Amino acid sequence: AWIGLGAFLATLAVLRPRVWLRYTVVSTVIVLVVGLLIAPNLATDQIALAGRGSGSRFVILNWTLEAFWSIPIVGIGLGQFGARFGVIIHNTPAWFLGEFGALGLVAIAGFIITFLRWAWITHQAQVEPERSLALGFLAAFIAMASLSLGIEALYQRWWWLVMALIGSARAIEYEGLRDKPFSDQGRRG
């Protein structure tokens, strides 16, 4: 989640610096206030549990590389990682690399790059307020793509929703309806 948030904030900082600044200031104040209210009540074991997990992810990534190098072109096969190592990868690109090999990594990279490209093209082609909506689609997709480094993102329904919104906006743009804003396109004919 922190990776996704970081990617979202980086996108916002580049494309809308004033919005990023407001968001960052308000978020920092909220985190500080909530932290001051909650921190005295946290038990030592709760703090220890919050820090675990990243080490095991690196072990799983090492196993993923081991699986990849055993059959680098096509991978070890769908579902074989869990059978072989007894765990789920929880990293979409690593999952594709381990179970589908180099071809799988190219496939997931192409998938992600295609949606990023569509979102960017749509954002660039629009005027306000549609441009802001397209920016929201782009930022949401970047956050979800980044989140896929820590979870299996293809099982997340909201990522599919964001991709559907990007695809719909791109289709409207591609069909030559660009001179009409999104809100006017239902009134044709």
BALOBA-1460 file (C-alpha; in Angstrom, 3 decimals):
// residues 189
<rec num="1" residu="a" x="0.000" y="0.000" z="0.000"/>
<rec num="2" residu="w" x="2.857" y="2.376" z="0.772"/>
<rec num="3" residu="i" x="4.392" y="1.729" z="-2.664"/>
<rec num="4" residu="g" x="1.066" y="2.551" z="-4.327"/>
<rec num="5" residu="l" x="0.649" y="5.690" z="-2.230"/>
<rec num="6" residu="g" x="4.191" y="6.766" z="-3.060"/>
<rec num="7" residu="a" x="3.619" y="6.306" z="-6.797"/>
<rec num="8" residu="f" x="0.346" y="8.220" z="-6.578"/>
<rec num="9" residu="l" x="2.002" y="11.109" z="-4.731"/>
<rec num="10" residu="a" x="4.908" y="11.193" z="-7.195"/>
<rec num="11" residu="t" x="2.455" y="11.350" z="-10.114"/>
<rec num="12" residu="l" x="0.507" y="14.106" z="-8.409"/>
<rec num="13" residu="a" x="3.707" y="16.045" z="-7.626"/>
<rec num="14" residu="v" x="4.727" y="16.008" z="-11.281"/>
<rec num="15" residu="l" x="1.359" y="16.684" z="-12.902"/>
<rec num="16" residu="r" x="-0.413" y="18.832" z="-10.265"/>
<rec num="17" residu="p" x="2.140" y="20.257" z="-7.791"/>
<rec num="18" residu="r" x="-0.299" y="22.583" z="-5.994"/>
<rec num="19" residu="v" x="-2.788" y="19.764" z="-5.395"/>
<rec num="20" residu="w" x="0.085" y="17.562" z="-4.222"/>
<rec num="21" residu="l" x="1.213" y="20.227" z="-1.754"/>
<rec num="22" residu="r" x="-2.285" y="20.642" z="-0.270"/>
<rec num="23" residu="y" x="-2.760" y="16.872" z="-0.082"/>
<rec num="24" residu="t" x="0.625" y="16.352" z="1.549"/>
<rec num="25" residu="v" x="0.154" y="19.099" z="4.161"/>
<rec num="26" residu="v" x="-3.344" y="17.934" z="5.140"/>
<rec num="27" residu="s" x="-2.274" y="14.259" z="5.210"/>
<rec num="28" residu="t" x="0.787" y="15.013" z="7.329"/>
<rec num="29" residu="v" x="-1.273" y="16.921" z="9.883"/>
<rec num="30" residu="i" x="-3.838" y="14.098" z="10.062"/>
<rec num="31" residu="v" x="-1.130" y="11.419" z="10.464"/>
<rec num="32" residu="l" x="0.596" y="13.415" z="13.206"/>
<rec num="33" residu="v" x="-2.627" y="14.015" z="15.142"/>
<rec num="34" residu="v" x="-3.797" y="10.408" z="14.821"/>
<rec num="35" residu="g" x="-0.288" y="9.167" z="15.644"/>
<rec num="36" residu="l" x="-0.167" y="11.234" z="18.815"/>
<rec num="37" residu="l" x="-3.567" y="9.901" z="19.877"/>
<rec num="38" residu="i" x="-2.863" y="6.245" z="19.043"/>
<rec num="39" residu="a" x="0.871" y="5.812" z="19.771"/>
<rec num="40" residu="p" x="0.560" y="5.748" z="23.595"/>
<rec num="41" residu="n" x="-1.957" y="2.890" z="23.335"/>
<rec num="42" residu="l" x="0.073" y="0.611" z="21.050"/>
<rec num="43" residu="a" x="1.452" y="-2.504" z="22.653"/>
<rec num="44" residu="t" x="5.016" y="-3.619" z="21.923"/>
<rec num="45" residu="d" x="3.813" y="-6.788" z="20.181"/>
<rec num="46" residu="q" x="1.573" y="-4.733" z="17.840"/>
<rec num="47" residu="i" x="4.550" y="-2.611" z="16.825"/>
<rec num="48" residu="a" x="6.662" y="-5.747" z="16.241"/>
<rec num="49" residu="l" x="3.928" y="-7.286" z="14.050"/>
<rec num="50" residu="a" x="3.743" y="-4.125" z="11.922"/>
<rec num="51" residu="g" x="7.420" y="-4.486" z="10.998"/>
<rec num="52" residu="r" x="7.395" y="-8.104" z="9.885"/>
<rec num="53" residu="g" x="6.590" y="-9.275" z="6.412"/>
<rec num="54" residu="s" x="9.065" y="-7.463" z="4.185"/>
<rec num="55" residu="g" x="11.848" y="-9.940" z="4.963"/>
<rec num="56" residu="s" x="9.724" y="-12.902" z="3.894"/>
<rec num="57" residu="r" x="8.872" y="-11.058" z="0.657"/>
<rec num="58" residu="f" x="12.575" y="-10.987" z="-0.205"/>
<rec num="59" residu="v" x="12.852" y="-14.719" z="0.437"/>
<rec num="60" residu="i" x="9.886" y="-15.299" z="-1.873"/>
<rec num="61" residu="l" x="11.512" y="-13.091" z="-4.531"/>
<rec num="62" residu="n" x="14.667" y="-15.208" z="-4.299"/>
<rec num="63" residu="w" x="12.561" y="-18.344" z="-4.795"/>
<rec num="64" residu="t" x="10.890" y="-16.620" z="-7.738"/>
<rec num="65" residu="l" x="14.270" y="-16.020" z="-9.354"/>
<rec num="66" residu="e" x="15.185" y="-19.632" z="-8.673"/>
<rec num="67" residu="a" x="11.991" y="-20.751" z="-10.418"/>
<rec num="68" residu="f" x="12.651" y="-18.366" z="-13.304"/>
<rec num="69" residu="w" x="16.207" y="-19.580" z="-13.871"/>
<rec num="70" residu="s" x="15.067" y="-23.215" z="-13.853"/>
<rec num="71" residu="i" x="12.921" y="-22.578" z="-16.994"/>
<rec num="72" residu="p" x="13.616" y="-18.974" z="-18.063"/>
<rec num="73" residu="i" x="11.645" y="-18.678" z="-21.307"/>
<rec num="74" residu="v" x="8.218" y="-20.054" z="-20.345"/>
<rec num="75" residu="g" x="8.498" y="-20.395" z="-16.556"/>
<rec num="76" residu="i" x="7.569" y="-23.293" z="-14.306"/>
<rec num="77" residu="g" x="3.855" y="-23.157" z="-15.144"/>
<rec num="78" residu="l" x="0.677" y="-21.692" z="-13.711"/>
<rec num="79" residu="g" x="0.135" y="-22.700" z="-10.079"/>
<rec num="80" residu="q" x="3.456" y="-24.503" z="-9.798"/>
<rec num="81" residu="f" x="5.089" y="-21.930" z="-7.540"/>
<rec num="82" residu="g" x="2.658" y="-22.615" z="-4.710"/>
<rec num="83" residu="a" x="3.014" y="-26.363" z="-5.195"/>
<rec num="84" residu="r" x="6.811" y="-26.159" z="-5.192"/>
<rec num="85" residu="f" x="7.416" y="-23.566" z="-2.450"/>
<rec num="86" residu="g" x="4.167" y="-23.629" z="-0.459"/>
<rec num="87" residu="v" x="3.535" y="-19.868" z="-0.680"/>
<rec num="88" residu="i" x="1.922" y="-17.315" z="-2.983"/>
<rec num="89" residu="i" x="4.260" y="-14.798" z="-4.624"/>
<rec num="90" residu="h" x="2.215" y="-11.621" z="-3.818"/>
<rec num="91" residu="n" x="3.965" y="-9.580" z="-6.513"/>
<rec num="92" residu="t" x="2.313" y="-9.516" z="-9.943"/>
<rec num="93" residu="p" x="5.428" y="-8.965" z="-12.097"/>
<rec num="94" residu="a" x="7.384" y="-11.545" z="-10.056"/>
<rec num="95" residu="w" x="4.480" y="-13.991" z="-10.333"/>
<rec num="96" residu="f" x="4.501" y="-13.657" z="-14.118"/>
<rec num="97" residu="l" x="8.302" y="-13.990" z="-14.187"/>
<rec num="98" residu="g" x="8.378" y="-17.114" z="-12.020"/>
<rec num="99" residu="e" x="5.398" y="-18.997" z="-13.404"/>
<rec num="100" residu="f" x="5.403" y="-17.730" z="-17.026"/>
<rec num="101" residu="g" x="9.092" y="-16.893" z="-17.533"/>
<rec num="102" residu="a" x="10.452" y="-14.104" z="-19.704"/>
<rec num="103" residu="l" x="7.417" y="-14.338" z="-21.988"/>
<rec num="104" residu="g" x="5.130" y="-13.752" z="-19.012"/>
<rec num="105" residu="l" x="7.146" y="-10.761" z="-17.843"/>
<rec num="106" residu="v" x="6.946" y="-9.257" z="-21.341"/>
<rec num="107" residu="a" x="3.179" y="-9.892" z="-21.371"/>
<rec num="108" residu="i" x="2.458" y="-8.197" z="-18.027"/>
<rec num="109" residu="a" x="4.827" y="-5.319" z="-18.868"/>
<rec num="110" residu="g" x="3.040" y="-4.816" z="-22.193"/>
<rec num="111" residu="f" x="-0.321" y="-4.904" z="-20.429"/>
<rec num="112" residu="i" x="0.726" y="-2.250" z="-17.910"/>
<rec num="113" residu="i" x="2.469" y="-0.063" z="-20.500"/>
<rec num="114" residu="t" x="-0.577" y="-0.191" z="-22.790"/>
<rec num="115" residu="f" x="-2.926" y="1.103" z="-20.102"/>
<rec num="116" residu="l" x="-0.416" y="3.751" z="-19.001"/>
<rec num="117" residu="r" x="-0.124" y="4.915" z="-22.605"/>
<rec num="118" residu="w" x="-3.896" y="5.003" z="-23.113"/>
<rec num="119" residu="a" x="-4.397" y="6.949" z="-19.889"/>
<rec num="120" residu="w" x="-1.663" y="9.436" z="-20.797"/>
<rec num="121" residu="i" x="-2.951" y="9.971" z="-24.356"/>
<rec num="122" residu="t" x="-6.481" y="10.492" z="-23.083"/>
<rec num="123" residu="h" x="-5.273" y="12.924" z="-20.412"/>
<rec num="124" residu="q" x="-3.290" y="14.948" z="-22.938"/>
<rec num="125" residu="a" x="-6.166" y="15.126" z="-25.445"/>
<rec num="126" residu="q" x="-8.831" y="16.425" z="-23.072"/>
<rec num="127" residu="v" x="-9.714" y="19.865" z="-21.752"/>
<rec num="128" residu="e" x="-11.021" y="20.648" z="-18.268"/>
<rec num="129" residu="p" x="-12.972" y="19.154" z="-16.540"/>
<rec num="130" residu="e" x="-12.417" y="15.925" z="-18.509"/>
<rec num="131" residu="r" x="-8.650" y="16.387" z="-18.279"/>
<rec num="132" residu="s" x="-8.833" y="16.153" z="-14.469"/>
<rec num="133" residu="l" x="-10.952" y="13.022" z="-14.727"/>
<rec num="134" residu="a" x="-8.416" y="11.447" z="-17.082"/>
<rec num="135" residu="l" x="-5.636" y="12.447" z="-14.663"/>
<rec num="136" residu="g" x="-7.517" y="10.648" z="-11.908"/>
<rec num="137" residu="f" x="-7.644" y="7.502" z="-14.054"/>
<rec num="138" residu="l" x="-3.909" y="7.796" z="-14.754"/>
<rec num="139" residu="a" x="-3.003" y="8.361" z="-11.093"/>
<rec num="140" residu="a" x="-5.223" y="5.490" z="-9.940"/>
<rec num="141" residu="f" x="-3.650" y="3.138" z="-12.479"/>
<rec num="142" residu="i" x="-0.111" y="4.136" z="-11.497"/>
<rec num="143" residu="a" x="-0.977" y="3.576" z="-7.838"/>
<rec num="144" residu="m" x="-2.446" y="0.133" z="-8.583"/>
<rec num="145" residu="a" x="0.458" y="-0.858" z="-10.853"/>
<rec num="146" residu="s" x="2.850" y="0.103" z="-8.065"/>
<rec num="147" residu="l" x="0.724" y="-1.740" z="-5.530"/>
<rec num="148" residu="s" x="1.124" y="-4.857" z="-7.689"/>
<rec num="149" residu="l" x="4.711" y="-5.044" z="-6.437"/>
<rec num="150" residu="g" x="3.399" y="-5.957" z="-2.989"/>
<rec num="151" residu="i" x="0.174" y="-7.853" z="-3.691"/>
<rec num="152" residu="e" x="-1.364" y="-9.892" z="-6.473"/>
<rec num="153" residu="a" x="-3.105" y="-6.969" z="-8.149"/>
<rec num="154" residu="l" x="-4.961" y="-8.874" z="-10.868"/>
<rec num="155" residu="y" x="-7.333" y="-10.170" z="-8.179"/>
<rec num="156" residu="q" x="-8.238" y="-6.621" z="-7.156"/>
<rec num="157" residu="r" x="-11.581" y="-5.584" z="-8.639"/>
<rec num="158" residu="w" x="-10.886" y="-1.874" z="-8.361"/>
<rec num="159" residu="w" x="-7.867" y="-2.224" z="-10.664"/>
<rec num="160" residu="w" x="-10.124" y="-3.781" z="-13.297"/>
<rec num="161" residu="l" x="-12.591" y="-0.926" z="-12.771"/>
<rec num="162" residu="v" x="-9.837" y="1.642" z="-13.314"/>
<rec num="163" residu="m" x="-8.694" y="-0.209" z="-16.441"/>
<rec num="164" residu="a" x="-12.287" y="-0.268" z="-17.743"/>
<rec num="165" residu="l" x="-12.572" y="3.480" z="-17.178"/>
<rec num="166" residu="i" x="-9.275" y="4.085" z="-18.982"/>
<rec num="167" residu="g" x="-10.336" y="1.824" z="-21.844"/>
<rec num="168" residu="s" x="-13.694" y="3.560" z="-22.140"/>
<rec num="169" residu="a" x="-12.141" y="7.029" z="-22.116"/>
<rec num="170" residu="r" x="-9.567" y="5.930" z="-24.708"/>
<rec num="171" residu="a" x="-12.278" y="4.410" z="-26.921"/>
<rec num="172" residu="i" x="-14.236" y="7.675" z="-26.829"/>
<rec num="173" residu="e" x="-11.059" y="9.561" z="-27.734"/>
<rec num="174" residu="y" x="-10.139" y="7.066" z="-30.471"/>
<rec num="175" residu="e" x="-13.568" y="7.154" z="-32.087"/>
<rec num="176" residu="g" x="-13.128" y="10.807" z="-32.960"/>
<rec num="177" residu="l" x="-15.437" y="12.182" z="-30.310"/>
<rec num="178" residu="r" x="-12.608" y="14.253" z="-28.934"/>
<rec num="179" residu="d" x="-14.175" y="17.586" z="-29.837"/>
<rec num="180" residu="k" x="-17.127" y="16.799" z="-27.556"/>
<rec num="181" residu="p" x="-16.600" y="16.530" z="-23.808"/>
<rec num="182" residu="f" x="-17.473" y="13.234" z="-22.103"/>
<rec num="183" residu="s" x="-20.688" y="14.755" z="-20.736"/>
<rec num="184" residu="d" x="-22.062" y="15.633" z="-24.215"/>
<rec num="185" residu="q" x="-21.402" y="12.320" z="-25.930"/>
<rec num="186" residu="g" x="-24.678" y="10.678" z="-24.971"/>
<rec num="187" residu="r" x="-26.664" y="13.307" z="-26.905"/>
<rec num="188" residu="r" x="-25.651" y="12.324" z="-30.445"/>
<rec num="189" residu="g" x="-28.125" y="11.988" z="-33.235"/>
